[in-house]
Amino acid sequence: MTISPSIVQVDDVSKRFMLHKDKSLKERLMFMGRARKQAEEFWALRDVSLDIKTGTTVGLVGHNGSGKSTLLKVVGGIIQPTSGSVVRRGRMAALLELGAGFHPDLSGRENVYLNAAILGLNRQETDLHFDEIVEFSGIEEFIDTQVKFYSSGMYVRLAFSVAVHVDPDLLLVDEVLAVGDEPFQRKCMDKIAEFQAEGRTIVLVSHSSDQVGRLCDRVVVMHAGSMIHDGDPAEGIRVLRDGYEEDRVNHIKAAPPEAYEAKRLTVGEVEARTVVGSDQTDVIVRTTVDVHEPTPGWGIGVAIDTPLGLRLYAMNTFTMGTDFPSTRGRHVVEVTLPDIRLGAGKYLISVGLGLPTGETIDRRGSAAAFDMPSDVFGAGILRLEPRLDINPRVA
């Protein structure tokens, strides 16, 4: 078995920023002698070590402010770590900020040559790839227009097109794939798939769990500047979602009781269990509902998602003609989802409470999970029972 060499080695990296409390130049001048007292240390990264192998696609995910974009900039050499070291080899292309490396007063054509030069191409090499770059970007009509007149989508089209045509060994992408229209996003995904097939290395920051699940073979979850998971993408997304849920619960606990009970209805404990029968598999979702204020006509909605965030099914009780108790107190609702034909694995349940008007009163995403048994035939999200017919050969 061949072991891929490392293309990036991050060793015990920390990054400190100084946050200044003065809000204006006048305040800075007034408090010049007390500048240190007006500044506050913020550690965006703490003791992060990461070894990225050639040919892998690594997703960096985490809450806002977790340090994932800072880590990507450290890997790209955009900012230097306060301590620790980063070793990188091969040609790198980075899409870290919208329009980074573009001069607003230059035309798109001129910025292609400027950006390509920054990424390591000489003029002859850029000449060779120029037509492909422009064609891929889809902005031929505006290539001689100053980029300060470009929309955000046009910026990304041109920047991404340059980055993927400079023949990089390492591609760093920070959220920019979320910008641009759907056809261009599909084109980007196809290009990234082509890169993966060619054995290039990609490090991607994204808030889209579906995108991370489809593209990445490894996920790093950041929290408060530290790595809390490095490995399987599905497990990484679960860790991330657990963190979101923990934050939500802590926010509720920290709120005064009157703020919590200001809602007429709240979702309490949610349980999901799988019942395997001889000819079908059912899932039973049991939800505790607290009615704080009489609310006639309320109903419950249940949804099933994959661990990577793909919505598989959603229903609500408003079309079922069911009346729930509107009196104050705690009530338990059981929803049975019969004969679920999902493939083996773990699935997440989300629960919401609302009114027939469409108003959502309370909701808990990824409130519970259930496991589906292994399949006899095939693999994937669906569980099927394939039938095989062999027809006699016709002479």
C-alpha positions in Angstrom: 0.0 0.0 0.0 1.4 3.4 -1.1 1.3 6.1 1.5 0.7 9.6 0.1 3.3 12.2 1.1 2.2 15.3 3.0 1.6 18.5 1.0 0.9 20.6 4.1 2.2 20.1 7.6 0.8 22.4 10.3 2.7 22.0 13.6 1.5 23.4 16.9 0.2 26.6 15.3 -1.3 29.4 17.4 -2.4 32.8 16.2 -3.0 35.9 18.4 -4.8 39.1 17.4 -5.0 42.3 19.5 -8.5 43.7 19.7 -8.4 47.5 20.3 -11.3 48.9 22.2 -10.9 52.5 20.9 -13.3 53.1 18.2 -11.7 56.2 16.5 -8.4 57.8 15.7 -9.2 60.5 18.3 -9.7 57.9 21.0 -6.4 56.2 20.1 -4.5 59.6 20.3 -6.2 60.4 23.6 -5.3 57.0 25.2 -2.0 56.6 23.5 -0.2 56.2 26.8 -2.7 53.5 27.9 -2.8 51.7 24.6 -2.0 48.3 26.1 -4.9 48.7 28.6 -7.2 49.5 25.7 -6.2 46.3 23.8 -7.4 42.8 24.4 -5.8 39.5 23.3 -7.8 37.2 21.1 -6.4 33.7 20.3 -7.9 32.7 16.9 -5.9 29.5 16.9 -4.4 27.5 19.8 -1.9 24.6 19.3 -3.4 23.3 16.0 -1.5 20.5 14.3 -2.6 19.2 10.9 -1.1 16.9 8.3 -2.7 17.0 4.9 -1.8 14.3 2.5 -1.5 14.8 -1.3 -4.7 14.0 -3.2 -7.1 14.5 -0.3 -10.0 16.9 0.0 -10.3 18.3 3.5 -13.2 20.3 4.8 -12.8 22.9 7.6 -16.0 23.6 9.4 -17.1 25.2 12.6 -19.2 28.0 14.1 -18.6 31.6 13.1 -15.4 32.7 14.9 -14.2 29.2 15.4 -10.9 29.8 13.6 -11.4 27.9 10.4 -10.8 30.8 8.0 -7.8 31.9 10.0 -6.4 28.4 9.8 -6.9 28.4 6.0 -5.1 31.8 5.7 -2.2 30.5 7.8 -2.0 27.4 5.5 -2.0 29.7 2.5 0.7 32.0 3.9 -1.6 35.0 3.9 -1.0 35.6 7.7 1.9 34.3 9.8 1.3 32.3 13.0 2.2 33.7 16.4 3.9 30.4 17.2 4.3 27.1 15.5 5.2 26.4 11.9 3.6 25.6 8.5 5.4 23.6 5.8 3.8 23.6 2.3 5.1 22.3 -1.0 3.9 22.5 -4.6 2.0 25.3 -6.5 -0.9 26.7 -4.5 -4.0 28.6 -5.7 -6.1 30.3 -3.0 -9.7 31.7 -3.2 -9.8 33.2 0.3 -11.7 36.5 -0.2 -14.0 37.8 -2.8 -11.9 39.7 -5.4 -8.6 39.2 -3.5 -5.7 39.9 -5.8 -7.9 42.0 -8.2 -7.2 45.7 -8.8 -10.5 47.5 -9.2 -9.2 50.0 -11.8 -7.9 47.3 -14.1 -10.0 45.4 -16.6 -10.9 41.8 -16.3 -8.3 40.9 -18.9 -5.5 42.8 -17.1 -6.5 41.2 -13.8 -6.3 37.7 -15.3 -2.6 38.4 -16.1 -2.1 40.1 -12.7 -3.7 37.2 -10.7 -2.0 34.5 -12.8 1.4 36.2 -12.1 0.7 36.3 -8.4 -0.1 32.5 -8.6 3.1 31.8 -10.3 2.4 31.8 -14.1 4.6 33.7 -16.6 3.0 35.7 -19.4 3.5 32.9 -22.0 1.7 30.4 -19.7 -1.1 32.8 -19.1 -1.4 33.4 -22.9 -1.8 29.6 -23.3 -4.6 29.4 -20.8 -6.3 32.8 -21.3 -9.1 31.6 -23.7 -10.0 28.7 -21.4 -10.0 31.0 -18.4 -12.4 33.5 -20.0 -14.6 30.7 -21.5 -14.9 29.0 -18.1 -15.8 32.3 -16.3 -18.6 33.0 -18.8 -18.0 36.8 -18.7 -16.5 37.2 -22.2 -18.7 40.2 -22.8 -17.2 42.1 -19.8 -13.6 40.9 -19.9 -12.4 44.4 -21.0 -14.5 46.2 -18.4 -13.0 47.5 -15.1 -13.6 44.9 -12.4 -14.9 47.6 -10.0 -18.1 47.5 -12.1 -18.4 43.7 -11.7 -21.1 42.0 -9.6 -20.0 39.7 -6.7 -20.9 36.7 -9.0 -18.7 38.0 -11.8 -15.8 38.5 -9.4 -16.0 34.9 -8.2 -16.4 33.5 -11.7 -13.2 35.2 -12.9 -11.2 34.5 -9.7 -12.2 30.9 -9.6 -11.5 30.4 -13.3 -8.0 31.8 -12.9 -7.3 29.7 -9.8 -8.3 26.4 -11.4 -6.4 27.0 -14.6 -2.9 27.8 -13.1 -2.4 24.0 -12.6 -2.3 24.1 -8.8 -1.2 21.2 -6.6 -3.1 22.7 -3.7 -6.3 24.6 -4.0 -7.6 26.6 -1.0 -11.3 27.7 -1.1 -13.1 29.8 1.6 -16.8 30.0 1.1 -16.7 31.6 -2.3 -18.4 28.6 -3.9 -21.6 29.8 -2.2 -21.6 32.9 -4.5 -22.7 32.8 -8.1 -25.7 31.3 -9.9 -26.6 27.6 -9.9 -25.1 26.7 -13.3 -21.8 28.2 -12.3 -21.8 26.4 -9.0 -22.4 23.1 -10.8 -19.5 24.0 -13.1 -17.3 24.6 -10.1 -18.3 21.3 -8.5 -17.5 19.5 -11.8 -14.1 21.2 -11.9 -13.4 20.2 -8.3 -14.4 16.6 -9.1 -12.0 16.7 -12.0 -9.2 17.9 -9.7 -10.0 15.1 -7.3 -9.7 12.6 -10.1 -6.3 14.0 -11.0 -5.1 13.6 -7.5 -4.8 17.3 -6.5 -5.3 18.5 -3.0 -8.2 20.7 -1.9 -8.8 22.4 1.4 -12.3 23.8 1.7 -14.1 26.1 4.2 -17.9 25.9 3.9 -21.0 26.3 6.0 -22.8 23.9 3.7 -22.9 20.4 5.3 -24.3 19.0 2.1 -21.4 20.5 0.1 -18.8 19.2 2.6 -20.4 15.8 2.6 -20.3 15.5 -1.2 -16.8 16.8 -1.7 -14.7 16.0 1.3 -13.1 12.7 2.4 -12.0 14.2 5.7 -13.5 16.9 7.9 -11.8 19.1 10.6 -14.2 20.7 13.1 -12.9 23.8 14.7 -14.2 25.3 18.0 -12.8 28.4 19.8 -9.5 28.1 17.9 -9.0 24.4 18.6 -9.6 21.2 16.6 -12.3 19.0 18.2 -12.6 16.5 15.4 -10.4 15.3 12.5 -11.6 12.4 10.4 -14.8 10.9 9.0 -17.0 13.6 7.3 -20.4 12.2 8.6 -19.0 12.1 12.2 -17.6 15.6 11.8 -21.0 17.0 10.7 -22.6 15.3 13.7 -20.0 16.9 16.0 -20.7 20.3 14.5 -24.5 19.9 14.8 -24.2 18.7 18.4 -22.3 21.9 19.0 -25.0 24.0 17.5 -27.6 22.1 19.6 -25.6 22.6 22.7 -25.3 26.3 22.1 -29.1 26.4 21.6 -29.8 24.6 24.8 -27.3 26.8 26.7 -28.9 29.9 25.3 -32.3 28.7 26.6 -30.9 27.9 30.0 -29.2 31.3 30.2 -32.4 33.1 29.3 -34.7 34.2 32.2 -37.7 31.9 32.7 -40.1 34.6 31.4 -38.2 34.6 28.1 -38.5 30.9 27.7 -42.2 30.8 28.6 -42.9 33.8 26.4 -43.5 31.1 23.7 -46.9 29.6 23.8 -45.5 26.2 23.0 -42.1 24.7 23.4 -40.5 21.4 22.3 -39.3 19.3 25.2 -37.6 15.9 25.1 -37.6 14.2 21.7 -36.9 10.4 21.3 -36.8 8.4 18.1 -36.7 4.6 17.9 -36.7 2.0 15.1 -39.1 -0.9 15.2 -38.1 -3.7 12.9 -40.9 -6.1 11.9 -41.0 -9.1 9.7 -41.9 -7.2 6.6 -41.3 -3.5 7.3 -39.4 -1.1 9.5 -41.2 1.7 11.4 -39.8 4.8 13.2 -41.6 6.2 16.2 -41.0 9.8 17.2 -42.0 10.7 20.8 -42.1 14.4 21.6 -42.9 16.2 24.9 -44.7 19.4 24.3 -45.1 22.1 26.9 -48.2 24.3 26.5 -47.5 27.6 28.4 -50.5 29.4 27.0 -53.8 27.9 25.7 -53.2 27.7 21.9 -56.1 26.1 19.9 -55.3 24.5 16.6 -51.5 23.9 17.1 -49.8 21.1 15.3 -46.5 19.3 15.1 -44.1 18.7 12.2 -41.5 16.0 11.9 -38.6 15.9 9.4 -35.9 13.3 8.6 -32.4 14.5 7.5 -29.1 12.6 6.8 -26.2 13.4 9.1 -24.8 15.6 6.2 -27.9 17.8 6.2 -29.9 16.4 3.2 -33.7 16.7 3.9 -35.3 13.3 3.1 -38.8 13.7 4.3 -41.1 16.3 6.1 -44.7 16.1 7.3 -47.1 18.0 9.6 -50.3 17.1 11.3 -52.5 19.9 9.9 -53.7 17.7 7.0 -54.5 14.8 9.3 -57.5 16.4 11.0 -56.0 15.9 14.5 -56.8 18.2 17.4 -54.2 18.4 20.2 -54.9 19.5 23.8 -54.7 23.3 24.1 -54.7 23.4 27.9 -51.7 24.4 29.9 -49.4 21.6 30.9 -47.1 18.9 29.4 -48.4 16.6 26.7 -46.8 13.7 24.8 -47.2 13.2 21.1 -46.1 10.1 19.2 -45.8 10.1 15.5 -45.3 6.8 13.7 -43.6 6.8 10.3 -44.4 3.4 8.9 -42.5 1.2 6.4 -39.5 3.5 6.1 -37.3 2.3 3.3 -34.0 3.9 4.1 -30.6 2.4 3.7 -28.4 1.4 6.7 -27.0 4.2 8.9 -27.9 7.0 11.2 -30.6 9.6 10.5 -31.6 12.7 12.3 -35.1 13.9 13.4 -36.2 17.5 13.6 -39.4 18.6 15.3 -41.4 21.8 15.0 -44.6 23.3 16.6 -46.8 25.8 14.8 -50.2 26.9 13.6 -52.1 26.2 10.4 -51.3 29.8 9.2 -47.7 28.7 8.8 -46.4 30.4 11.9 -43.6 28.4 13.6 -43.7 28.7 17.4 -40.8 26.5 18.4 -38.4 24.2 16.6 -35.6 21.8 17.4 -33.3 20.7 14.6 -31.5 17.4 14.9 -33.4 16.8 18.1 -33.0 13.0 18.0 -31.5 10.2 15.9 -32.4 6.7 14.8 -30.5 3.9 13.2 -31.6 1.8 10.3 -30.5 -1.9 10.1 -28.1 -3.1 7.5 -29.3 -4.0 4.0 -29.1 -7.3 2.4 -28.7 -5.9 -1.1 -26.9 -2.7 -2.1 -26.0 0.4 -0.3 -27.1 4.1 -0.2 -29.9 6.3 1.2 -32.7 4.1 -0.2 -33.4 0.5 0.8 -34.7 -1.6 -2.1 -35.4 -5.2 -2.9 -34.1 -5.6 -6.4 -35.7 -8.2 -8.6 -33.6 -10.1 -11.2 -35.0 -11.6 -14.4 -32.9 -13.5 -16.8 -34.4 -13.9 -20.2 -33.4 -16.8 -22.5 -31.0 -15.9 -25.3 -32.7 -15.3 -28.6 -30.9 -16.9 -31.5 
